[in-house]
Amino acid sequence: MDYREFKEELARLVREELGENVRVHFEMLPKNNGVKVEGMVFSQAGSPASPVMYVEEYYHLWEKGVPMEQLVEKMAWNYERYRDRIQLDPRILDDYEAVKDQIFFKLIHYEKNRKLLEEVPHRRILDLALVFYYRLEYRGERATLLIRRQNLSRWGITAGRLEEQAMEITPQKLPPRLMTMADLLGMPQEMPGEGGLIRLPMYVITNSDRNLGAGTILYPKFLKKNTEMLGEEFFILPSSIHECILVPGWTGYRQETLAKMVKEINRDHVDPREVLSDRVYCYRKSSDGIFL
């Protein structure tokens, strides 16, 4: 059974499982970096929520030997779970005062998202774009909605005010988290090498959720506060939209070498939807700024 046959059979069985009151159809959904993925969209009369499940994920499970019946059960269970927990009243987005404390910022790649950026308020930073999203929290579940220009028109605010609000809220509600690479990987801080123990001189910066946390490099004064540990100049490797790796300048690494490493990791190990950049940045304490 190829992918097309699989998805049609899966949809047929899911419809049988959930009953005729639930409508199921397929959509190609745009994601970060211009990537499009096929989703199975569930909708039901009277329910404002339309859960989406990505078909390729289920196809890969089936290829690994998971029976179709289990996939149908899993999909039906997920539908019931998210239908009840994520309920967004669209009217809430008419009231800026009601949503402003749940507006955050994140970083995405500029060129790879150029078409998307035509529709959303943003600010270009190097080869990246600062964009904004609303986070819905309901019964322990979270969902995010990208802020678009039409939202600003509805709220009667400027992009500048939106950014000012997000810059205040994001560090407060998603504080930065700095850890050593060794801690992240569950490895010893020091490893045996020629001439004795070698300290792993890499650090990971993200937010408290470890989700969409690469933007923590823009938190006011945060990088400057850590220059005693990292040095007055250090490199920033954008390992994904979720985190960055900090490498002290005194380690002797060259920026070109690190950029080659980032590009290879992005190509071989990072989901294309989560790639941030192939470039490596340099932070300098003297100017408290980030440069290519």
Backbone as a ProteinNet text record, in pm:
[ID]
protein_1_A
[PRIMARY]
MDYREFKEELARLVREELGENVRVHFEMLPKNNGVKVEGMVFSQAGSPASPVMYVEEYYHLWEKGVPMEQLVEKMAWNYERYRDRIQLDPRILDDYEAVKDQIFFKLIHYEKNRKLLEEVPHRRILDLALVFYYRLEYRGERATLLIRRQNLSRWGITAGRLEEQAMEITPQKLPPRLMTMADLLGMPQEMPGEGGLIRLPMYVITNSDRNLGAGTILYPKFLKKNTEMLGEEFFILPSSIHECILVPGWTGYRQETLAKMVKEINRDHVDPREVLSDRVYCYRKSSDGIFL
[TERTIARY]
84.7	0	88.3	71.8	150.9	85.3	148.3	100.1	-42.3	-74	-208	-313.7	-286.1	-380.3	-395.2	-281.1	-284.2	-373.7	-356.2	-432.4	-582.3	-617.7	-759.3	-821.4	-747	-796.2	-805.8	-706.6	-708.2	-828.9	-854.9	-969.1	-1100.8	-1112	-1234.7	-1260.9	-1157	-1172.4	-1199.1	-1136	-1159.1	-1303.5	-1356.4	-1496.7	-1590.4	-1560.2	-1642.4	-1635	-1516.6	-1495.6	-1566.9	-1560.6	-1614.5	-1760.5	-1811.6	-1951.9	-1971.6	-2090.5	-2119.4	-2126.8	-2131.7	-2136.8	-2002.4	-1896.1	-1762.2	-1718.4	-1681	-1634.1	-1481.5	-1430.2	-1285.3	-1244.4	-1144.5	-1092.6	-944.1	-875.7	-731.9	-703.4	-597.9	-551.6	-399.3	-339.5	-196.4	-176	-107.5	-97.2	43.4	54.7	186.7	247.5	376.1	448.7	569.8	650.2	769	863.6	936.3	1034.7	973.3	845.7	781.5	746.6	766.3	733.9	581.8	529.2	387.7	370.7	277.2	250.7	102.2	70.5	-69.1	-132.9	-243.9	-313.4	-450.7	-492.9	-631	-704.7	-801.5	-872.6	-1007	-1036.7	-1160.9	-1250.8	-1376.2	-1470	-1605.6	-1676.9	-1807.9	-1897.4	-2019.8	-2113.8	-2128.1	-2120.4	-2135.9	-2007.5	-1899	-1770.4	-1676.9	-1623.2	-1532.9	-1393.8	-1361.9	-1228.9	-1224.9	-1117.6	-1096.6	-958.8	-947.8	-816.7	-757.5	-624.4	-552	-448.9	-439.6	-336.5	-260.9	-129.9	-44.6	-29.4	-70.9	-86.2	47.6	152.7	282.6	332.3	303.3	347.1	284.1	156.8	87.4	134.6	166.4	217	350.4	436.3	566.1	547.9	449.5	422	374.7	288.9	239.5	354.1	446.9	562.9	649.1	647.1	726.9	654.5	530.8	461.7	345.2	310.7	195.4	67.7	-19.1	-141	-233.2	-303.6	-394.8	-499	-546.3	-648.6	-598.8	-473.1	-416.8	-403.9	-369.1	-357.4	-492.9	-597	-732.4	-772.8	-745.5	-777.7	-701.9	-575	-492.4	-546.7	-583.9	-634.9	-768.7	-857	-986.4	-969.5	-876.8	-850.3	-797.1	-704.3	-650.3	-757.6	-846.2	-953.6	-1041.8	-1084.5	-1170.8	-1098.6	-972.5	-894.7	-882.1	-837.7	-812.8	-940.5	-1043.8	-1170.9	-1225.4	-1210.2	-1264.4	-1174.2	-1045.3	-952.5	-915	-911	-874.9	-1001.4	-1057	-1178.3	-1148.1	-1134.1	-1102.4	-1225.8	-1271.5	-1378.1	-1314.4	-1344.6	-1277.7	-1299.5	-1404	-1430.8	-1323.8	-1249.3	-1146.9	-1039.5	-1017.7	-915.2	-962	-1084.2	-1130.8	-1089.6	-1050.1	-1023.3	-875.2	-800.4	-656.2	-625.5	-702.9	-677.7	-692.6	-778.8	-801.7	-689.3	-612.5	-511.1	-367.7	-348.3	-213.7	-113.2	-159.4	-67.1	-31.1	-82.2	-48.6	13.7	72.7	139.3	290.2	355.1	497	567.5	700.4	774.6	859.1	895	983.9	1065.1	1167.1	1252.2	1230.5	1224.8	1220.4	1316.6	1346	1436.1	1364	1433.3	1368.5	1339	1440.7	1422.4	1330.4	1344.4	1263	1115.5	1086.4	948.3	903.1	966.7	937.8	789.1	728.2	586.8	498.8	526.4	450.8	464.3	584	610.8	535.9	484.7	402	270.4	232.2	103.4	114.6	236.4	249.1	340.2	309.1	400.5	530.7	642.7	772.3	879.7	994.8	1114.1	1231	1303.4	1418.4	1536.8	1602.3	1723.4	1824.9	1929.6	2027.7	1955.9	1971.6	1900.2	1773.6	1728.7	1612.7	1498.5	1382.6	1268.1	1207.4	1180.1	1111.3	961.9	887.1	742.2	673.8	540.9	466.7	352.2	321.7	214.6	135.6	10.5	-77.7	-82.4	-67.4	-68.8	-197.4	-271.4	-394.8	-365.8	-410	-397.5	-536.4	-568.9	-703.2	-697.1	-733.4	-737.9	-607	-498.1	-368	-308.1	-379.5	-327.6	-292.3	-202.6	-160.5	-169	-203.1	-202.2	-152	-93.3	-41.2	-102.8	-122.1	-173.8	-80.9	-31.1	56.8	-22.5	33	-32.7	-13.5	-123.9	-120.7	-157.4	-130.9	-156.9	-303.5	-392.4	-534.6	-568	-490.4	-511.7	-479.2	-371.6	-335.3	-444.6	-498.8	-606.2	-728.5	-758.4	-873.6	-851.6	-728.2	-697.3	-672.5	-642.7	-612.5	-479.7	-379.8	-246.8	-143.1	-23.8	85.2	173	254.6	350.2	450.2	483.5	575.5	520.2	392.6	331.1	324.1	294	290.3	425.9	531.9	665.8	702.2	668.9	698.9	631.3	504.6	431.7	493.8	525.9	583.4	720.6	799	931.4	924	815.6	796.5	744.8	648.1	580.2	665.6	733.3	802.2	908.1	1000.3	1097.9	1034.5	920.6	854.6	792.9	718.6	644.6	724.4	826.4	912.9	1057.3	1096.9	1232	1338.9	1458.1	1565.2	1616.9	1666.5	1728.1	1861.1	1967.2	2102.1	2157.4	2200.7	2255	2377.5	2461.1	2575.5	2529.9	2606.3	2576.7	2584.4	2675.1	2689.2	2562.4	2504.8	2380.3	2267.3	2260.1	2153.8	2161.8	2283.4	2302.9	2317.5	2316.7	2333.8	2473.7	2572.2	2712	2787.5	2903.8	2987.6	3030.1	3049.5	3093.6	3233.5	3314.7	3450.9	3472.2	3546.7	3572.5	3723.3	3766.6	3909.8	3963.6	4080.4	4144.2	4294.5	4366.3	4511.8	4554.7	4635.1	4685.5	4594.6	4487.1	4399	4254.3	4175.8	4034	4007.9	3912.4	3873.5	3732.2	3716.2	3585.3	3508.6	3380.8	3299.4	3251.3	3306.6	3282.7	3163.8	3053.3	2935.5	2816.2	2731	2614	2490.1	2376.6	2250.3	2161.9	2104.5	2013	1876.5	1773.9	1636.7	1546.5	1416.4	1327.4	1281.3	1200.9	1160	1076.2	1009.5	930.3	1012.5	1132.9	1217	1141.1	1062.3	983.1	984.8	1021.4	1032.5	1123.5	1233.4	1318.3	1441.9	1462.2	1581.9	1580.9	1462.4	1451.6	1506	1543.4	1601.4	1731.1	1796.4	1918.5	1888	1759.9	1720.2	1667.9	1663.9	1617.2	1711.4	1655.9	1740.6	1846.9	1971	2087.5	2121.1	2045.8	2072.1	2209.2	2242.8	2373.4	2486.5	2466.8	2570.8	2595.9	2490.6	2504.7	2590.7	2605.5	2678.5	2817.7	2867	2998.9	3113	3091.5	3197	3226	3123.4	3139	3177.6	3122.1	3139.5	3249.7	3293.2	3391.5	3323.4	3400.5	3343.6	3300.6	3347.8	3298.8	3274.2	3159.6	3132.5	3042	3035.6	2957.5	2819.8	2722	2584.8	2550.3	2523.9	2488	2336.9	2262.7	2117.7	2082.2	2077	2059.6	1918	1818.2	1680.9	1598.9	1470.8	1384.6	1362.2	1404.6	1378.2	1494	1616.3	1729.4	1849.1	1947.1	2075.1	2187.2	2302.6	2421.3	2520.5	2577.2	2674.5	2812.6	2908.8	3046.2	3140.3	3208.5	3299.9	3407.1	3440.1	3541.1	3678.3	3706	3839.5	3865	3762.5	3782.3	3870.9	3885.5	3968.4	3894.1	3764.1	3685.3	3679.5	3680.7	3662.8	3516.4	3469.6	3329.4	3292.4	3384.1	3358.4	3341.5	3422.9	3415	3282	3240.3	3113.9	2995.8	3003.8	2895.6	2880.6	2992.7	2989.1	2922.4	2951.5	2892.7	2742	2699	2556	2481.8	2541.2	2477.3	2460.9	2562.1	2554.1	2449.4	2443	2344.7	2203.6	2184.4	2052.3	2007.7	2102.6	2070.3	2037.6	2110.3	2101.5	2017.2	1998.4	1939.9	1822	1796	1690.4	1571.9	1453.4	1331.2	1331.9	1309.5	1311.4	1220	1113.9	1022.1	1082.6	1190.9	1246.5	1384.1	1432.9	1561.6	1547.5	1644.5	1642.7	1734.9	1861	1956.2	2079.9	2151.3	2281.1	2396.2	2364.9	2468.7	2507.3	2624.5	2670.3	2690.6	2641.8	2648.6	2756.2	2796.3	2896.2	2838.4	2848.3	2805.9	2929.1	2919.5	3027.9	2975.3	3038.9	2996.9	3012.8	3116	3143.9	3027	2952.9	2838.2	2706.8	2712.1	2594.8	2506.8	2572.7	2500.1	2541.7	2458.8	2482.2	2512.6	2616.6	2661.6	2684.1	2678.8	2714.1	2864.7
-119.2	0	124.2	210.8	332.7	440.2	559	664.7	706.8	722.9	767	664.5	537.7	433.8	427.8	447.1	443.6	553	675.3	785.6	771.7	721.4	703.8	595	486.7	379.1	425.9	501.3	553.8	644.4	733.3	824.4	747.2	644.2	564.4	499.6	441.9	374.2	472.8	589.3	691.8	741	760.1	802.8	698	572.3	465.7	467.5	494.2	493.7	609.4	729.3	848.8	876.3	817.1	837.6	950.4	959.4	1052.8	1198	1224.7	1363	1433.7	1356.9	1414.7	1410.6	1525.6	1535.1	1529.6	1452.2	1436.2	1470.4	1558.4	1588.4	1619.2	1623.7	1647.9	1791.4	1849.2	1981.6	1983	2056.2	2083	2209.2	2197	2306.2	2365.1	2498.4	2562	2564.1	2533.4	2536.7	2628.6	2632.5	2717.7	2679.6	2778.8	2760.9	2717.7	2747.3	2714.5	2568.7	2489	2346.8	2329.3	2239.4	2206.2	2060	2036.1	1899.4	1871.7	1745.6	1709.3	1673.1	1739	1712.6	1653.8	1567.4	1521	1613.7	1687.4	1788.2	1731.3	1745.1	1696	1814.4	1807.9	1914.6	1855.8	1926.6	1880.5	2000.9	1994.6	2105.3	2143.8	2274.9	2324.4	2332.1	2278.4	2283	2379.4	2481.4	2576.6	2520	2406.6	2348.3	2251.6	2255.8	2162.5	2099.6	1995.1	1932.3	1884.3	1889.8	1846.1	1742.5	1634	1533.5	1509.9	1500.9	1496.1	1352.3	1331.8	1196.9	1124.9	1196.8	1131.6	1066.3	1127	1068.7	930.6	918.9	790.6	690.4	742.3	655.1	592.5	673.7	621.1	515.2	534.6	433.4	303.5	317	197.7	125.1	202.3	140.3	62.8	107.1	40	-80.9	-105.5	-226.2	-206.4	-79.7	-58.1	-90.3	-176.9	-214.9	-95.7	-99.7	7.4	30.4	-77	-64.2	20.6	3	82.5	228.8	254.9	392.4	461.9	391	447.6	478.2	386.3	408.4	528.8	539.6	652.1	783.9	786.9	908.6	948.6	851.8	880.3	931	870.8	915.1	1057.4	1088.2	1223.7	1324.9	1286	1377.1	1411.6	1311.9	1336.5	1421.2	1394	1466	1613.6	1644.7	1783.8	1860.1	1790.9	1859.1	1917.6	1844.2	1888.5	1989.3	1985.6	2068.3	2199.5	2202.3	2326.3	2385.2	2482.1	2548.7	2698.4	2749.8	2890.7	2964.4	3058	3146.6	3253.8	3256.4	3352.2	3496.5	3524.3	3662.2	3716.3	3626.9	3673.7	3755	3723.4	3795.2	3932.7	3971.1	4106.8	4204.7	4153.2	4236.5	4228.9	4333.3	4333.3	4324.2	4393.6	4392.2	4251.3	4170.5	4034.4	3939.7	3971.7	3877.4	3926.1	4052.7	4109.8	4042.2	3987.5	3922.2	3780.3	3736.3	3605	3617.2	3732.4	3753.6	3745.5	3657.7	3630.4	3652	3649	3657.6	3533.1	3509.5	3399.8	3440.7	3362.7	3388.5	3281.7	3326.4	3234.9	3287.6	3206.8	3248.9	3345.8	3450.3	3554.5	3508	3465.9	3433.1	3312.8	3212.4	3091.4	3116.8	3227.9	3259.4	3392	3431.6	3562.7	3577.7	3475.2	3484.3	3501	3424	3435.4	3574.6	3630.8	3759.3	3874.6	3852.2	3954.2	3972.7	3871.9	3873.7	3899.7	3899.5	3910.5	4027.4	4097.1	4200.4	4136.8	4198.7	4139.8	4247.6	4211.2	4296.4	4208.1	4247.4	4168.8	4193.5	4083.7	4088.8	3996.2	4053.9	3976.2	3894.8	3762.1	3682.1	3619.4	3674	3620.6	3721.8	3677.1	3766.7	3743.2	3852.6	3848.8	3855.7	3752.7	3748.1	3722.2	3729.3	3728.7	3628.5	3569.6	3471.4	3484.1	3440.9	3436.1	3292.5	3275.9	3141.7	3120.6	3020.3	2982.2	2869.2	2883.5	2778.3	2741.7	2611.5	2567.3	2425.2	2406.8	2274.2	2197	2267.5	2202.4	2184.7	2224.1	2213.8	2353.4	2358.1	2485	2479.8	2592.5	2608	2748.3	2767.9	2899.7	2945.2	3076	3138.6	3252.2	3249.8	3355.3	3484.7	3595.2	3725.7	3776.7	3816.7	3866.5	4014.2	4076	4219.3	4252.1	4162.3	4187.6	4194.4	4123.7	4133.1	4273.2	4331.4	4467.3	4566	4550.7	4639.5	4625.5	4501.8	4477.4	4538	4529.8	4581.5	4732.1	4788.2	4931.2	4966.2	4879.6	4905.7	4897.3	4948.5	4944.6	4822.5	4789.2	4679.6	4711.1	4838.9	4879	4850.2	4878.7	4850.6	4700.4	4624.7	4478.8	4425.3	4472.7	4425.9	4466.4	4588.3	4633.9	4545	4509.1	4422.9	4284.1	4227.5	4093	4089.2	4194.1	4199.8	4207	4259.6	4264.9	4132.4	4073.3	3954.2	3828.5	3813	3686.5	3651.8	3742.8	3705.8	3680.7	3746.2	3726.3	3587.6	3547.1	3422	3302.3	3329.7	3223.4	3261.5	3258.2	3301.3	3215.6	3272.1	3198.7	3082.9	2985.3	2869.7	2844.3	2849.2	2825.8	2700.5	2607.1	2482.3	2442.9	2361.9	2313.6	2206.5	2191	2084.4	1948.1	1936.4	1810.9	1778.1	1880.5	1859	1818.2	1883.7	1855	1710.4	1663.8	1530	1423.4	1467.4	1371.6	1315.3	1399.9	1355.9	1424.5	1371.9	1441.5	1577.4	1672.3	1806.2	1802.3	1706	1693.7	1553.4	1546	1418.5	1394.7	1268.5	1241.1	1268.2	1325.8	1353.4	1353.9	1386.8	1390.4	1498.7	1459.9	1556.8	1579.2	1502.1	1519.6	1535.7	1595	1613.2	1734	1720.4	1828.8	1872.7	2000.8	2055.7	2083.2	2044.4	2068.6	2214.2	2297.4	2441.8	2489.8	2420.5	2462.5	2471.1	2569.7	2593.4	2605.5	2565.9	2572.6	2677.7	2764.8	2865.9	2843.8	2840.1	2823.5	2891.4	2866.7	2922.1	2812.3	2850	2754.6	2640.7	2662.8	2557.7	2470.7	2517.9	2452.6	2436.4	2538.7	2540.4	2681.7	2694.9	2825.9	2918	2860.6	2933.7	2998.1	2991.5	3055.5	3205.7	3264.4	3408.8	3457.8	3366.6	3409.7	3486.4	3472.9	3550.5	3699	3735.2	3875.9	3929.6	3846.4	3896.2	4007.6	4119.2	4234.2	4198.5	4225.8	4213.5	4071.3	3970.9	3835.6	3785.4	3805.2	3758.7	3832.7	3962	4041.1	3992.9	3946.3	3899.7	3774.4	3702.5	3575.6	3583.6	3704.5	3716.9	3676.1	3676.8	3630.1	3482.1	3407.4	3264.4	3238.1	3318.5	3292.5	3375.3	3479.9	3569.4	3690.2	3792.6	3916.5	3902.4	3798.6	3765	3614.7	3576.5	3434.3	3414	3287.8	3253.6	3200.8	3228.2	3179.3	3090.7	2964	2869	2844.7	2881.8	2861.9	2716.8	2633.9	2490.1	2454.5	2538.5	2518.7	2639.1	2641	2748.8	2739.3	2627.5	2605.8	2643.7	2643.9	2677.2	2718.9	2779.9	2814.5	2758	2737.3	2690.5	2806.1	2828.1	2934	2871.7	2923.5	2871.9	2986.8	2981.8	3089.9	3113	3239.4	3272.5	3218.3	3204.5	3158.8	3011.1	2939.4	2797.8	2776.8	2880.2	2868.2	2823.4	2796.4	2761	2879.4	2849.8	2953.3	2958	3078	3095.8	3012.8	3004	2927.7	2778.6	2728.3	2586.8	2557.2	2647.3	2628.3	2636.7	2727.8	2742	2615.1	2553.9	2428.8	2319.7	2317.5	2217.3	2238.4	2364.3	2393.9	2351.8	2381.2	2347.3	2196.2	2121.2	1975.3	1919.1	1972.9	1924.8	1957.6	2078.5	2115.9	2022.2	1987.4	1902.9	1760	1708.4	1565.3	1530.7	1627.5	1590.4	1676.9	1788.5	1878.7	1872.8	1863.2	1868.4	1998.3	1992.2	2114.8	2224.7	2188.4	2287.7	2359.6	2304.5	2360.3	2423.1	2423.6	2487.4	2638.5	2699.6	2844.8	2913	2871.6	2932.8	2845.6	2860.6	2795.5	2887.1	3008.5	3104.9	3092.2	3146.4	3153.7	3300.7	3341.7	3481.4	3500.5	3624.9	3659.1	3766.6	3743.6	3843.9	3914.9	4048.2	4128.5	4211.4	4198	4270.2	4421	4462.4	4605.6	4682.3	4618.8	4683.6	4622.3	4513.6	4438	4407.4	4356.2	4329.1	4198.7	4151.9	4027.2	4060.4	3997.8	4028.6	3899.2	3909.2	3796.5	3788.4
0	0	0	-99.7	-103.2	-17.1	-13.1	75.4	41.9	-86.2	-126.1	-83.4	-107.4	-67.6	83.9	153	298.7	355.2	308	367.7	339.2	222.2	191.6	278.4	299.1	385	529.8	574.3	710.7	731.1	634.9	645.9	650.5	568.1	564.9	700.7	757.7	885.9	999.5	992.9	1095.8	1089.9	969.4	955.8	1016.1	990.9	1048.8	1201	1253.9	1398.4	1467.5	1407.8	1472.9	1439.6	1332.1	1297.6	1198.6	1146	1037.4	1082.5	1214.7	1262.3	1251.4	1235.2	1224.1	1078.1	1026.5	887.8	886.1	794.2	781.3	639.1	624.7	491.9	502.2	387.1	383.1	337.7	394.7	352.9	355	258.5	262.7	344	455.8	551.8	550.2	533.5	532.8	672.9	678.4	804.5	791.1	895.9	895	781.3	729.6	622.3	490.2	468.9	343.3	326.9	430	424.2	430.5	349.1	354	393	483.5	528.1	510.9	486.5	466.9	600.4	628.8	753	729.5	820.5	822.3	918.2	867	945	989.2	1118.7	1176.2	1209.3	1171.4	1205	1238.6	1325.9	1369.3	1390.4	1345.6	1359.6	1506.4	1532.6	1668.6	1747.2	1693.4	1762.7	1691.7	1763.4	1699.5	1673.6	1735.1	1720.4	1602.9	1525.9	1414.5	1430.1	1510.1	1529.4	1397.7	1388.9	1269.9	1311.2	1235.9	1258.7	1129.2	1140.3	1022.8	973	849.4	795.3	784.1	745.8	726.2	853.8	969.1	1095.6	1116	1081.6	1095.3	989.3	870.3	764.5	804.7	866.6	909.8	1018.2	1107.2	1208.8	1144.3	1042.6	972.2	901.8	841.3	775.6	874.8	1001.1	1103.4	1162.7	1115.1	1158	1251.8	1283.2	1371	1293.2	1344.7	1271.7	1246.4	1135	1098.8	1208.2	1270.8	1373.9	1491	1528.2	1637.1	1597.4	1471.8	1425.1	1428.3	1388.5	1391.2	1535.5	1626.8	1767.5	1822.5	1786.4	1832.7	1778.6	1651.7	1590.7	1653.4	1674.1	1735.8	1878.2	1951.8	2089.3	2090.6	2000.5	1993.5	1956.5	1865.8	1827	1947.3	2020.3	2135.6	2239.9	2257.9	2359.3	2324.8	2202.3	2166.8	2136.7	2090.8	2066.2	2196.2	2304.4	2432.2	2502.7	2472.8	2550.3	2482.7	2350.8	2281.1	2221.4	2289.6	2244.2	2234.3	2113.7	2093.5	2044.4	2123.9	2080.3	1992.5	1862.7	1774.2	1813.5	1892.8	1933	2026.5	2092	2185.3	2113.5	1986.8	1911.2	1866.2	1900.8	1872.5	1980.9	2095.6	2212.6	2248.8	2213.9	2240.1	2389.3	2471.5	2614.8	2672.2	2609.8	2659.8	2622.4	2518.7	2469.9	2487.2	2519.8	2513.4	2605.8	2716.7	2809.4	2768.1	2653.2	2600.5	2461.4	2432.4	2303.3	2323.7	2247.1	2261.7	2127.7	2131	2005.8	1984.5	1859.5	1824.6	1702.2	1670	1554.1	1448	1321.5	1208	1101.3	1001	894.4	800.6	759.9	680.1	538	465.1	323.7	303.6	388	371.6	401.6	468.8	504.5	443.9	333.8	275.5	240.4	182.7	144.8	268.4	371.1	494.8	555.5	549.8	613.4	547.6	426.7	363.8	438.7	517	585.5	735.3	789.3	935.2	972.2	1080.9	1129.6	1173.6	1139.2	1172.8	1170.2	1220.3	1208.8	1170.2	1068.4	1024	1116.5	1154.6	1236.7	1172.2	1110.9	1036.6	928.9	927.5	827.8	885.9	999.5	1069.3	1070.2	1114.1	1130.8	1268.4	1336.5	1464.7	1436.1	1476.4	1454.6	1588.3	1587.8	1713.2	1706.6	1820.4	1824.9	1954.5	1945.8	2062.2	2113	2242	2300.2	2380	2338.4	2405.5	2503.3	2626.5	2726.5	2774.4	2766.2	2802.3	2855.1	2980.8	3043.3	3026.2	3047.7	3042.9	2905.5	2800.6	2664.5	2612.4	2514.9	2456.2	2304.7	2248.4	2103.7	2073.8	1956.9	1921	1789.4	1779.6	1658.2	1619.6	1497.7	1449.7	1433.7	1482.3	1469.5	1327.2	1263.5	1126.3	1122.7	1007.9	995.1	1021.1	982.2	1002.9	1151.3	1236.1	1379.7	1430.5	1378.3	1420.1	1381.7	1261.6	1216.8	1307.4	1344.8	1430.6	1569	1618.7	1751.3	1753	1636.3	1630.6	1693.7	1678.2	1733.6	1622.8	1650.2	1553.8	1577.8	1477.5	1493.4	1603.7	1619.3	1724.8	1863	1882.6	2013	2038.1	1933	1946.1	1990.1	1925.4	1961.4	2103.7	2141.2	2277.3	2381.7	2356.2	2448.6	2454.8	2337.5	2334.4	2399.7	2382	2442.4	2595.1	2645	2790.6	2845.2	2775	2826.3	2811.9	2697.1	2669.4	2773.8	2809.1	2913.1	3049	3076.6	3205.2	3216.3	3112.9	3119.4	3068	2987.3	2936.1	2967.3	3093.1	3130.3	3064.7	3048.1	2979.5	3063.1	2993.7	3058.5	2991	3068.3	3017	3081.8	2999.5	3052.4	2971	3029.4	2954.6	2855.9	2749.8	2654.5	2723.4	2818.4	2891.4	2970	3035.1	3109.8	3016.3	2899.7	2804.1	2755.6	2730.7	2676.3	2784.1	2911.7	3019.4	3026.9	2993.4	2992.3	3105.2	3142.3	3239.8	3186.4	3277	3237.8	3177.1	3219.9	3169	3113.5	3003.9	2938.5	2933.3	2944.3	2935.9	2795.4	2789.3	2661.1	2678.3	2571.3	2579.4	2678.2	2771	2867.3	2986.3	2999.2	3114.9	3074.8	3165.2	3141.9	3052.4	2963	2872.8	2907.7	2934	2966.5	2836.9	2831.7	2713.3	2714.2	2627.5	2637.7	2554.6	2559	2484.8	2578.5	2553.2	2636.6	2548.2	2602.5	2529.1	2594.8	2513.5	2563.8	2500	2583.8	2539	2640.8	2633.8	2734.6	2829.4	2926.8	3031	2974.5	2860.7	2797.5	2702.8	2668.9	2568.6	2436.6	2405	2282.8	2226.1	2096.6	2032.6	2113.5	2162.6	2256.3	2198.5	2066	2008.8	2030.8	2043.3	2063	2195.8	2285.2	2412.5	2392.7	2277.6	2252.8	2242.8	2231.2	2222.8	2355	2458	2586.8	2633.8	2678.4	2715.9	2819	2784.3	2872.5	2915.6	2865.6	2913.7	2869.8	2743.1	2696.5	2768	2790	2855.2	2997.4	3063.7	3201.8	3210.5	3100.3	3103.3	3041	3018.4	2954.9	3047.5	3177.9	3267.4	3242.9	3210.9	3185.4	3039.6	2947.7	2805.4	2740.6	2807.9	2747.9	2685.1	2654.9	2601.5	2456.7	2389.1	2255.8	2250.5	2194.3	2178.8	2058.1	2014.8	1895.6	1936.4	1851	1869.5	1751.1	1779.1	1674.5	1680.3	1578	1578.6	1547.7	1650.4	1628.1	1585.5	1618.2	1570.3	1615.3	1580.4	1627.4	1778	1838.8	1980.9	2072.5	2021.2	2106.4	2023.8	2092.6	2030.3	2116.7	2055.1	2125.7	2133.3	2250.1	2271.6	2287.8	2211.7	2215.1	2248.6	2362.9	2399.7	2293.6	2271.2	2171.3	2205.8	2335.9	2377	2346.9	2297.9	2266.8	2144.9	2062.8	1943.9	1819.9	1831.2	1712.8	1616.7	1488.7	1386.5	1345.1	1313.9	1277.7	1154.7	1058.5	936.1	967	1059.5	1097.6	1165.2	1254.1	1324	1227.5	1129.9	1031.9	948.4	913.2	837.5	920.4	1049.1	1137.7	1149.5	1164	1175.3	1048.7	933.3	806	792	830.9	820.7	915.7	1037.4	1135.4	1088	1034.9	983.5	871.6	784.9	670.3	711.4	809	839.6	962.2	1053.8	1182.3	1228.3	1164.2	1210.8	1115.4	1171.2	1091.5	1010.2	879.5	797.5	849.5	918.9	975	1094.8	1151.8	1273.8	1253.2	1129.1	1100.2	1117.3	1183	1199.5	1099.2	1094	1001.3	989.5	877.3	858.6	899.1	936.8	971.5	1118.7	1151	1289.5	1323.8	1440.5	1481.6	1588.3	1604.9	1705.5	1797.4	1927.5	2025.3	2079.6	2092	2148.5	2264.6	2378.5	2497.3	2479.6	2407.9	2394	2334.1	2245.9	2183.1	2226.1	2306.8	2348.3	2228.3	2122.8	2000.2	1934.5	1841.8	1769.1	1623.4	1568.5	1433.1	1356.1	1223	1137.1	1125
[MASK]
++++++++++++++++++++++++++++++++++++++++++++++++++++++++++++++++++++++++++++++++++++++++++++++++++++++++++++++++++++++++++++++++++++++++++++++++++++++++++++++++++++++++++++++++++++++++++++++++++++++++++++++++++++++++++++++++++++++++++++++++++++++++++++++++++++++++++++++++++++++++++++++++++++

